[in-house]
Amino acid sequence: MSTMLSTIPSNQKLFFSLGCFSAAIGVAAGAFGAHGLKGILSPDMLAVYETAVRYQMYHALGLIVAGWAASSRENSKSNIAGWSFVVGTVLFSGSLYAMTLSGVRWLAAITPIGGVAFILGWVMLGLSFSQNPRKP
């Protein structure tokens, strides 16, 4: 498995770009929630929506860090971290956005899978710094 992972190409530019776009979407979604959904969603559902925005923003920044790590470290762990943040954002924040906007409650069953992807991403990002040397 280690050999297979070491062949993953570095995605630093992609992670930087995706992180920036994800942050921009997070700001827009937050503004939409604060101004457009306040009178529409119940306070409980608005809090769920705000959780989706908050986690998207945290992981947009994590994705930018993963891009930097991919450019400065000799390993594939930062790539795994970046893709984990992408998957986590889609599954965690995406399922919460979809649930709050559609009212389809079973979508919340997808959310923990995104949470696991987030955890994996942070662990792999930490390992990318602790176990691998800098690029020359």
DRENVEX-591310 format. One record per residue: residue number from 1; residue in three letters; x, y, z of N, C-alpha, C, O in turn. Coordinates in Angstrom, 1 decimal, always signed. Layout:
REM DRENVEX-591310
nr / rest / n.x / n.y / n.z / ca.x / ca.y / ca.z / c.x / c.y / c.z / o.x / o.y / o.z
NUM / ALA / X / Y / Z / X / Y / Z / X / Y / Z / X / Y / Z .
...
//
This chain:
REM DRENVEX-591310
nr / rest / n.x / n.y / n.z / ca.x / ca.y / ca.z / c.x / c.y / c.z / o.x / o.y / o.z
1 / MET / +0.8 / -1.2 / +0.0 / +0.0 / +0.0 / +0.0 / +0.9 / +1.3 / +0.0 / +0.5 / +2.2 / -0.7 .
2 / SER / +1.9 / +1.2 / +0.7 / +2.8 / +2.4 / +0.8 / +3.4 / +2.7 / -0.6 / +3.5 / +3.9 / -0.9 .
3 / THR / +3.8 / +1.7 / -1.4 / +4.3 / +2.0 / -2.7 / +3.2 / +2.6 / -3.6 / +3.5 / +3.5 / -4.3 .
4 / MET / +2.0 / +2.1 / -3.5 / +0.9 / +2.6 / -4.2 / +0.7 / +4.1 / -3.9 / +0.5 / +4.9 / -4.8 .
5 / LEU / +0.7 / +4.4 / -2.6 / +0.4 / +5.8 / -2.2 / +1.5 / +6.7 / -2.6 / +1.3 / +7.9 / -2.8 .
6 / SER / +2.8 / +6.2 / -2.6 / +3.9 / +7.1 / -3.0 / +3.8 / +7.5 / -4.5 / +4.5 / +8.4 / -4.9 .
7 / THR / +3.0 / +6.8 / -5.3 / +2.9 / +7.2 / -6.7 / +1.8 / +8.2 / -7.0 / +1.6 / +8.7 / -8.1 .
8 / ILE / +1.1 / +8.6 / -5.9 / +0.1 / +9.7 / -6.1 / +0.8 / +11.0 / -6.4 / +1.6 / +11.4 / -5.6 .
9 / PRO / +0.4 / +11.6 / -7.5 / +1.1 / +12.9 / -7.8 / +0.7 / +14.0 / -6.8 / -0.4 / +13.9 / -6.2 .
10 / SER / +1.6 / +14.9 / -6.6 / +1.3 / +16.0 / -5.7 / +0.3 / +16.9 / -6.3 / +0.2 / +17.2 / -7.5 .
11 / ASN / -0.6 / +17.4 / -5.5 / -1.8 / +18.2 / -5.9 / -1.8 / +19.6 / -5.3 / -2.8 / +20.1 / -5.1 .
12 / GLN / -0.6 / +20.1 / -5.1 / -0.5 / +21.4 / -4.3 / -1.3 / +22.5 / -5.0 / -2.1 / +23.2 / -4.2 .
13 / LYS / -1.2 / +22.7 / -6.3 / -2.0 / +23.8 / -6.9 / -3.5 / +23.6 / -6.8 / -4.3 / +24.5 / -6.6 .
14 / LEU / -3.9 / +22.3 / -7.0 / -5.3 / +22.0 / -7.0 / -5.8 / +22.2 / -5.6 / -6.9 / +22.7 / -5.4 .
15 / PHE / -5.1 / +21.8 / -4.6 / -5.5 / +21.9 / -3.2 / -5.6 / +23.4 / -2.8 / -6.6 / +23.8 / -2.1 .
16 / PHE / -4.7 / +24.2 / -3.2 / -4.7 / +25.7 / -2.9 / -6.0 / +26.2 / -3.6 / -6.8 / +26.9 / -2.9 .
17 / SER / -6.2 / +25.9 / -4.8 / -7.4 / +26.4 / -5.6 / -8.7 / +26.0 / -4.9 / -9.6 / +26.8 / -4.7 .
18 / LEU / -8.8 / +24.7 / -4.7 / -10.0 / +24.1 / -4.1 / -10.3 / +24.7 / -2.7 / -11.4 / +25.0 / -2.3 .
19 / GLY / -9.2 / +24.9 / -1.9 / -9.4 / +25.5 / -0.6 / -9.9 / +26.9 / -0.7 / -10.8 / +27.3 / +0.0 .
20 / CYS / -9.4 / +27.7 / -1.6 / -9.8 / +29.1 / -1.8 / -11.3 / +29.1 / -2.3 / -12.1 / +29.9 / -1.8 .
21 / PHE / -11.6 / +28.3 / -3.3 / -13.0 / +28.2 / -3.8 / -13.9 / +27.8 / -2.7 / -15.1 / +28.3 / -2.6 .
22 / SER / -13.5 / +26.8 / -1.9 / -14.4 / +26.3 / -0.8 / -14.6 / +27.4 / +0.2 / -15.7 / +27.5 / +0.7 .
23 / ALA / -13.6 / +28.1 / +0.5 / -13.7 / +29.3 / +1.5 / -14.7 / +30.3 / +0.9 / -15.5 / +30.8 / +1.7 .
24 / ALA / -14.6 / +30.6 / -0.4 / -15.5 / +31.6 / -1.0 / -16.9 / +31.1 / -0.9 / -17.8 / +31.8 / -0.6 .
25 / ILE / -17.1 / +29.8 / -1.2 / -18.5 / +29.2 / -1.1 / -19.0 / +29.3 / +0.3 / -20.1 / +29.5 / +0.5 .
26 / GLY / -18.1 / +29.0 / +1.3 / -18.4 / +29.0 / +2.7 / -18.9 / +30.4 / +3.1 / -19.9 / +30.5 / +3.8 .
27 / VAL / -18.2 / +31.5 / +2.6 / -18.6 / +32.8 / +3.0 / -20.0 / +33.1 / +2.3 / -20.9 / +33.7 / +3.0 .
28 / ALA / -20.2 / +32.7 / +1.1 / -21.5 / +33.0 / +0.4 / -22.6 / +32.2 / +1.1 / -23.7 / +32.7 / +1.3 .
29 / ALA / -22.3 / +30.9 / +1.5 / -23.3 / +30.1 / +2.1 / -23.6 / +30.7 / +3.5 / -24.8 / +30.7 / +3.9 .
30 / GLY / -22.6 / +31.2 / +4.2 / -22.9 / +31.8 / +5.5 / -23.7 / +33.1 / +5.4 / -24.7 / +33.3 / +6.2 .
31 / ALA / -23.5 / +33.9 / +4.4 / -24.3 / +35.1 / +4.2 / -25.7 / +34.7 / +3.8 / -26.7 / +35.3 / +4.3 .
32 / PHE / -25.8 / +33.7 / +2.9 / -27.2 / +33.3 / +2.5 / -27.9 / +32.8 / +3.7 / -29.1 / +33.0 / +3.9 .
33 / GLY / -27.3 / +32.0 / +4.6 / -27.9 / +31.5 / +5.8 / -28.3 / +32.6 / +6.7 / -29.4 / +32.6 / +7.3 .
34 / ALA / -27.4 / +33.6 / +6.9 / -27.7 / +34.6 / +7.9 / -28.8 / +35.6 / +7.4 / -29.6 / +36.1 / +8.2 .
35 / HIS / -28.8 / +35.8 / +6.1 / -29.8 / +36.8 / +5.5 / -31.0 / +36.2 / +4.8 / -32.1 / +36.7 / +4.9 .
36 / GLY / -30.8 / +35.1 / +4.2 / -31.9 / +34.5 / +3.4 / -32.6 / +33.4 / +4.1 / -33.8 / +33.1 / +3.7 .
37 / LEU / -32.0 / +32.7 / +5.0 / -32.7 / +31.6 / +5.6 / -33.2 / +31.8 / +7.1 / -33.9 / +31.0 / +7.6 .
38 / LYS / -32.9 / +33.0 / +7.6 / -33.2 / +33.3 / +9.0 / -34.7 / +33.1 / +9.3 / -35.1 / +32.6 / +10.3 .
39 / GLY / -35.5 / +33.6 / +8.5 / -37.0 / +33.5 / +8.7 / -37.6 / +32.3 / +8.1 / -38.8 / +32.0 / +8.3 .
40 / ILE / -36.8 / +31.5 / +7.4 / -37.4 / +30.3 / +6.7 / -37.1 / +29.0 / +7.5 / -38.0 / +28.2 / +7.7 .
41 / LEU / -35.9 / +28.9 / +8.0 / -35.5 / +27.7 / +8.7 / -35.8 / +27.9 / +10.2 / -35.8 / +29.0 / +10.8 .
42 / SER / -36.2 / +26.8 / +10.9 / -36.3 / +26.8 / +12.3 / -35.0 / +27.1 / +13.0 / -33.9 / +26.9 / +12.3 .
43 / PRO / -34.9 / +27.6 / +14.2 / -33.7 / +27.9 / +14.8 / -32.8 / +26.6 / +14.9 / -31.5 / +26.7 / +14.7 .
44 / ASP / -33.3 / +25.5 / +15.1 / -32.5 / +24.2 / +15.1 / -31.9 / +23.9 / +13.8 / -30.7 / +23.6 / +13.7 .
45 / MET / -32.7 / +24.1 / +12.7 / -32.1 / +23.8 / +11.4 / -31.2 / +24.9 / +11.0 / -30.2 / +24.6 / +10.2 .
46 / LEU / -31.4 / +26.1 / +11.4 / -30.4 / +27.2 / +11.1 / -29.1 / +26.9 / +11.8 / -28.0 / +27.2 / +11.2 .
47 / ALA / -29.1 / +26.4 / +13.0 / -27.9 / +26.0 / +13.7 / -27.2 / +24.9 / +13.0 / -25.9 / +24.8 / +12.9 .
48 / VAL / -27.9 / +23.9 / +12.4 / -27.3 / +22.8 / +11.6 / -26.6 / +23.4 / +10.4 / -25.5 / +23.0 / +10.0 .
49 / TYR / -27.3 / +24.3 / +9.7 / -26.8 / +25.0 / +8.5 / -25.5 / +25.7 / +8.9 / -24.5 / +25.6 / +8.1 .
50 / GLU / -25.5 / +26.4 / +10.0 / -24.3 / +27.2 / +10.4 / -23.2 / +26.2 / +10.7 / -22.0 / +26.6 / +10.5 .
51 / THR / -23.5 / +25.0 / +11.3 / -22.4 / +24.0 / +11.5 / -21.8 / +23.6 / +10.2 / -20.6 / +23.4 / +10.1 .
52 / ALA / -22.6 / +23.4 / +9.2 / -22.1 / +23.0 / +7.8 / -21.1 / +24.1 / +7.3 / -20.1 / +23.8 / +6.8 .
53 / VAL / -21.5 / +25.4 / +7.4 / -20.7 / +26.5 / +7.0 / -19.4 / +26.5 / +7.8 / -18.3 / +26.7 / +7.2 .
54 / ARG / -19.5 / +26.4 / +9.1 / -18.3 / +26.5 / +9.9 / -17.3 / +25.4 / +9.6 / -16.1 / +25.6 / +9.4 .
55 / TYR / -17.8 / +24.1 / +9.4 / -16.9 / +23.0 / +9.1 / -16.3 / +23.2 / +7.7 / -15.2 / +22.8 / +7.4 .
56 / GLN / -17.1 / +23.7 / +6.8 / -16.6 / +24.0 / +5.4 / -15.4 / +25.0 / +5.5 / -14.4 / +24.8 / +4.8 .
57 / MET / -15.6 / +26.0 / +6.3 / -14.5 / +27.0 / +6.4 / -13.3 / +26.5 / +7.0 / -12.2 / +26.7 / +6.5 .
58 / TYR / -13.4 / +25.7 / +8.1 / -12.3 / +25.1 / +8.8 / -11.5 / +24.3 / +7.8 / -10.2 / +24.3 / +7.7 .
59 / HIS / -12.2 / +23.5 / +7.0 / -11.5 / +22.5 / +6.1 / -11.1 / +23.1 / +4.8 / -10.2 / +22.5 / +4.1 .
60 / ALA / -11.6 / +24.3 / +4.5 / -11.1 / +25.0 / +3.3 / -9.7 / +25.5 / +3.7 / -8.7 / +25.4 / +2.9 .
61 / LEU / -9.5 / +26.0 / +4.9 / -8.2 / +26.4 / +5.4 / -7.3 / +25.1 / +5.5 / -6.1 / +25.2 / +5.2 .
62 / GLY / -7.8 / +24.0 / +6.0 / -7.0 / +22.8 / +6.1 / -6.6 / +22.4 / +4.7 / -5.4 / +21.8 / +4.5 .
63 / LEU / -7.4 / +22.5 / +3.7 / -7.0 / +22.2 / +2.3 / -5.9 / +23.1 / +1.8 / -5.0 / +22.6 / +1.1 .
64 / ILE / -5.9 / +24.3 / +2.1 / -4.8 / +25.2 / +1.7 / -3.5 / +24.8 / +2.4 / -2.5 / +24.8 / +1.8 .
65 / VAL / -3.6 / +24.4 / +3.7 / -2.4 / +23.9 / +4.4 / -1.9 / +22.6 / +3.7 / -0.7 / +22.4 / +3.6 .
66 / ALA / -2.9 / +21.7 / +3.3 / -2.5 / +20.5 / +2.7 / -1.8 / +20.8 / +1.4 / -0.8 / +20.1 / +1.0 .
67 / GLY / -2.2 / +21.8 / +0.6 / -1.5 / +22.2 / -0.6 / -0.1 / +22.7 / -0.3 / +0.8 / +22.3 / -1.1 .
68 / TRP / +0.0 / +23.4 / +0.7 / +1.4 / +23.9 / +1.1 / +2.2 / +22.7 / +1.5 / +3.4 / +22.6 / +1.1 .
69 / ALA / +1.7 / +21.8 / +2.3 / +2.4 / +20.6 / +2.7 / +2.8 / +19.8 / +1.5 / +3.9 / +19.2 / +1.5 .
70 / ALA / +1.9 / +19.6 / +0.5 / +2.2 / +18.9 / -0.7 / +3.4 / +19.5 / -1.4 / +4.1 / +18.8 / -2.1 .
71 / SER / +3.5 / +20.8 / -1.3 / +4.6 / +21.5 / -2.1 / +5.9 / +21.5 / -1.3 / +7.0 / +21.7 / -1.9 .
72 / SER / +5.8 / +21.2 / +0.0 / +7.1 / +21.3 / +0.8 / +7.6 / +20.0 / +1.4 / +8.6 / +20.0 / +2.0 .
73 / ARG / +6.8 / +18.9 / +1.3 / +7.2 / +17.7 / +1.9 / +7.3 / +16.6 / +0.9 / +6.7 / +16.6 / -0.2 .
74 / GLU / +8.2 / +15.6 / +1.2 / +8.4 / +14.5 / +0.3 / +7.5 / +13.3 / +0.8 / +8.0 / +12.4 / +1.4 .
75 / ASN / +6.2 / +13.4 / +0.5 / +5.3 / +12.3 / +0.9 / +4.0 / +12.4 / +0.2 / +3.7 / +13.4 / -0.4 .
76 / SER / +3.2 / +11.3 / +0.4 / +1.9 / +11.3 / -0.2 / +0.8 / +11.6 / +0.9 / -0.4 / +11.7 / +0.6 .
77 / LYS / +1.2 / +11.7 / +2.1 / +0.3 / +11.9 / +3.2 / -0.5 / +13.2 / +3.1 / -1.7 / +13.3 / +3.4 .
78 / SER / +0.2 / +14.2 / +2.6 / -0.5 / +15.5 / +2.4 / -1.5 / +15.4 / +1.3 / -2.5 / +16.1 / +1.4 .
79 / ASN / -1.3 / +14.6 / +0.3 / -2.2 / +14.4 / -0.7 / -3.5 / +13.7 / -0.2 / -4.6 / +14.0 / -0.5 .
80 / ILE / -3.2 / +12.7 / +0.6 / -4.3 / +12.0 / +1.2 / -5.1 / +12.9 / +2.1 / -6.4 / +12.9 / +2.1 .
81 / ALA / -4.4 / +13.8 / +2.9 / -5.1 / +14.8 / +3.7 / -6.0 / +15.7 / +2.9 / -7.1 / +15.9 / +3.2 .
82 / GLY / -5.4 / +16.2 / +1.8 / -6.2 / +17.1 / +0.9 / -7.5 / +16.5 / +0.4 / -8.5 / +17.0 / +0.4 .
83 / TRP / -7.3 / +15.2 / -0.2 / -8.5 / +14.6 / -0.7 / -9.5 / +14.2 / +0.4 / -10.7 / +14.2 / +0.1 .
84 / SER / -9.0 / +13.9 / +1.6 / -9.9 / +13.6 / +2.7 / -10.7 / +14.9 / +3.1 / -11.9 / +14.8 / +3.4 .
85 / PHE / -10.1 / +16.0 / +3.0 / -10.8 / +17.3 / +3.3 / -11.8 / +17.6 / +2.2 / -12.9 / +18.0 / +2.5 .
86 / VAL / -11.5 / +17.3 / +1.0 / -12.5 / +17.5 / -0.1 / -13.7 / +16.5 / +0.1 / -14.8 / +17.0 / +0.0 .
87 / VAL / -13.4 / +15.3 / +0.3 / -14.5 / +14.3 / +0.5 / -15.3 / +14.6 / +1.7 / -16.5 / +14.6 / +1.7 .
88 / GLY / -14.6 / +15.0 / +2.8 / -15.3 / +15.4 / +4.0 / -16.2 / +16.6 / +3.9 / -17.3 / +16.6 / +4.4 .
89 / THR / -15.7 / +17.6 / +3.1 / -16.6 / +18.7 / +2.9 / -17.8 / +18.4 / +2.1 / -18.9 / +18.8 / +2.4 .
90 / VAL / -17.7 / +17.6 / +1.1 / -18.8 / +17.2 / +0.3 / -19.8 / +16.4 / +1.1 / -21.0 / +16.6 / +1.1 .
91 / LEU / -19.3 / +15.4 / +1.8 / -20.2 / +14.5 / +2.6 / -20.7 / +15.2 / +3.9 / -21.9 / +15.1 / +4.2 .
92 / PHE / -19.9 / +15.8 / +4.6 / -20.3 / +16.4 / +5.9 / -21.1 / +17.7 / +5.7 / -22.3 / +17.7 / +5.9 .
93 / SER / -20.5 / +18.7 / +5.1 / -21.2 / +20.0 / +4.9 / -22.3 / +19.8 / +3.8 / -23.4 / +20.3 / +4.0 .
94 / GLY / -22.0 / +19.1 / +2.8 / -23.0 / +18.9 / +1.7 / -24.2 / +18.2 / +2.2 / -25.3 / +18.6 / +1.8 .
95 / SER / -24.1 / +17.2 / +3.0 / -25.3 / +16.5 / +3.5 / -26.1 / +17.4 / +4.5 / -27.3 / +17.3 / +4.5 .
96 / LEU / -25.4 / +18.2 / +5.3 / -26.1 / +19.1 / +6.2 / -26.8 / +20.2 / +5.4 / -27.9 / +20.6 / +5.7 .
97 / TYR / -26.2 / +20.8 / +4.4 / -26.8 / +21.8 / +3.5 / -28.1 / +21.2 / +2.9 / -29.1 / +21.8 / +2.9 .
98 / ALA / -27.9 / +20.0 / +2.3 / -29.0 / +19.4 / +1.6 / -30.1 / +19.0 / +2.6 / -31.3 / +19.2 / +2.2 .
99 / MET / -29.8 / +18.6 / +3.8 / -30.9 / +18.3 / +4.7 / -31.6 / +19.5 / +5.2 / -32.9 / +19.5 / +5.2 .
100 / THR / -30.9 / +20.6 / +5.5 / -31.6 / +21.8 / +6.0 / -32.4 / +22.4 / +4.9 / -33.5 / +23.0 / +5.2 .
101 / LEU / -31.9 / +22.4 / +3.6 / -32.7 / +23.1 / +2.6 / -33.8 / +22.2 / +2.0 / -34.8 / +22.8 / +1.5 .
102 / SER / -33.7 / +20.9 / +2.1 / -34.7 / +20.0 / +1.5 / -35.7 / +19.5 / +2.5 / -36.8 / +19.1 / +2.2 .
103 / GLY / -35.2 / +19.4 / +3.8 / -36.1 / +18.8 / +4.8 / -36.0 / +17.3 / +4.9 / -36.7 / +16.7 / +5.7 .
104 / VAL / -35.2 / +16.7 / +4.0 / -35.0 / +15.3 / +4.0 / -34.0 / +14.9 / +5.1 / -32.8 / +15.0 / +5.0 .
105 / ARG / -34.6 / +14.4 / +6.2 / -33.8 / +14.1 / +7.4 / -32.8 / +13.0 / +7.3 / -31.8 / +13.0 / +8.0 .
106 / TRP / -33.1 / +12.0 / +6.4 / -32.2 / +10.8 / +6.3 / -30.8 / +11.2 / +5.8 / -29.8 / +10.4 / +5.9 .
107 / LEU / -30.7 / +12.4 / +5.2 / -29.4 / +12.8 / +4.7 / -28.4 / +13.0 / +5.8 / -27.2 / +12.9 / +5.5 .
108 / ALA / -28.9 / +13.2 / +7.0 / -27.9 / +13.4 / +8.1 / -27.2 / +12.1 / +8.4 / -26.1 / +12.1 / +9.1 .
109 / ALA / -27.6 / +10.9 / +7.9 / -26.9 / +9.7 / +8.0 / -25.6 / +9.7 / +7.3 / -24.7 / +8.9 / +7.6 .
110 / ILE / -25.4 / +10.5 / +6.3 / -24.2 / +10.6 / +5.5 / -23.1 / +11.5 / +6.3 / -21.9 / +11.3 / +6.1 .
111 / THR / -23.6 / +12.4 / +7.1 / -22.7 / +13.3 / +7.8 / -21.5 / +12.7 / +8.5 / -20.4 / +13.2 / +8.4 .
112 / PRO / -21.8 / +11.6 / +9.3 / -20.6 / +11.0 / +10.0 / -19.5 / +10.5 / +9.1 / -18.4 / +10.5 / +9.5 .
113 / ILE / -19.9 / +10.1 / +7.9 / -18.8 / +9.6 / +7.0 / -17.9 / +10.8 / +6.6 / -16.7 / +10.6 / +6.6 .
114 / GLY / -18.5 / +11.9 / +6.4 / -17.7 / +13.1 / +6.2 / -16.8 / +13.5 / +7.4 / -15.7 / +13.9 / +7.2 .
115 / GLY / -17.4 / +13.3 / +8.6 / -16.6 / +13.6 / +9.8 / -15.4 / +12.7 / +9.9 / -14.3 / +13.1 / +10.3 .
116 / VAL / -15.6 / +11.4 / +9.5 / -14.4 / +10.5 / +9.6 / -13.4 / +10.9 / +8.5 / -12.2 / +10.8 / +8.8 .
117 / ALA / -13.8 / +11.3 / +7.4 / -12.9 / +11.8 / +6.4 / -12.1 / +13.0 / +6.9 / -10.9 / +13.2 / +6.7 .
118 / PHE / -12.8 / +13.9 / +7.6 / -12.1 / +15.1 / +8.2 / -11.0 / +14.6 / +9.2 / -9.9 / +15.1 / +9.2 .
119 / ILE / -11.4 / +13.7 / +10.0 / -10.4 / +13.2 / +11.0 / -9.2 / +12.6 / +10.3 / -8.1 / +12.8 / +10.7 .
120 / LEU / -9.5 / +11.7 / +9.3 / -8.4 / +11.1 / +8.6 / -7.5 / +12.2 / +8.0 / -6.3 / +12.1 / +8.0 .
121 / GLY / -8.1 / +13.2 / +7.4 / -7.3 / +14.3 / +6.8 / -6.4 / +15.0 / +7.8 / -5.2 / +15.2 / +7.5 .
122 / TRP / -6.9 / +15.3 / +9.0 / -6.1 / +16.0 / +10.0 / -4.9 / +15.0 / +10.5 / -3.8 / +15.5 / +10.7 .
123 / VAL / -5.3 / +13.8 / +10.7 / -4.2 / +12.8 / +11.1 / -3.1 / +12.7 / +10.0 / -1.9 / +12.7 / +10.3 .
124 / MET / -3.5 / +12.6 / +8.8 / -2.6 / +12.5 / +7.7 / -1.8 / +13.7 / +7.5 / -0.6 / +13.7 / +7.2 .
125 / LEU / -2.4 / +14.9 / +7.7 / -1.7 / +16.1 / +7.6 / -0.6 / +16.2 / +8.7 / +0.5 / +16.7 / +8.5 .
126 / GLY / -1.0 / +15.9 / +9.9 / +0.0 / +15.8 / +11.0 / +1.1 / +14.9 / +10.7 / +2.3 / +15.2 / +11.0 .
127 / LEU / +0.8 / +13.7 / +10.2 / +1.9 / +12.7 / +9.9 / +2.8 / +13.2 / +8.8 / +4.0 / +12.9 / +8.8 .
128 / SER / +2.2 / +14.0 / +7.9 / +3.0 / +14.5 / +6.7 / +4.1 / +15.4 / +7.3 / +5.2 / +15.5 / +6.7 .
129 / PHE / +3.9 / +16.1 / +8.4 / +4.9 / +17.0 / +8.9 / +5.8 / +16.3 / +9.9 / +7.0 / +16.6 / +10.0 .
130 / SER / +5.3 / +15.3 / +10.6 / +6.1 / +14.7 / +11.7 / +6.9 / +13.5 / +11.1 / +7.9 / +13.2 / +11.8 .
131 / GLN / +6.6 / +12.9 / +10.0 / +7.3 / +11.7 / +9.6 / +8.1 / +11.9 / +8.3 / +8.9 / +11.0 / +7.9 .
132 / ASN / +8.0 / +13.1 / +7.7 / +8.7 / +13.2 / +6.4 / +9.5 / +14.5 / +6.3 / +9.2 / +15.5 / +6.8 .
133 / PRO / +10.7 / +14.4 / +5.6 / +11.6 / +15.5 / +5.5 / +11.0 / +16.5 / +4.5 / +10.1 / +16.3 / +3.7 .
134 / ARG / +11.6 / +17.7 / +4.6 / +11.3 / +18.8 / +3.6 / +11.9 / +18.4 / +2.3 / +12.9 / +17.7 / +2.2 .
135 / LYS / +11.3 / +18.9 / +1.2 / +11.8 / +18.7 / -0.1 / +13.1 / +19.6 / -0.2 / +13.2 / +20.7 / +0.4 .
136 / PRO / +14.1 / +19.1 / -1.0 / +15.3 / +19.9 / -1.1 / +15.1 / +21.2 / -1.9 / +16.0 / +22.0 / -2.1 .
//
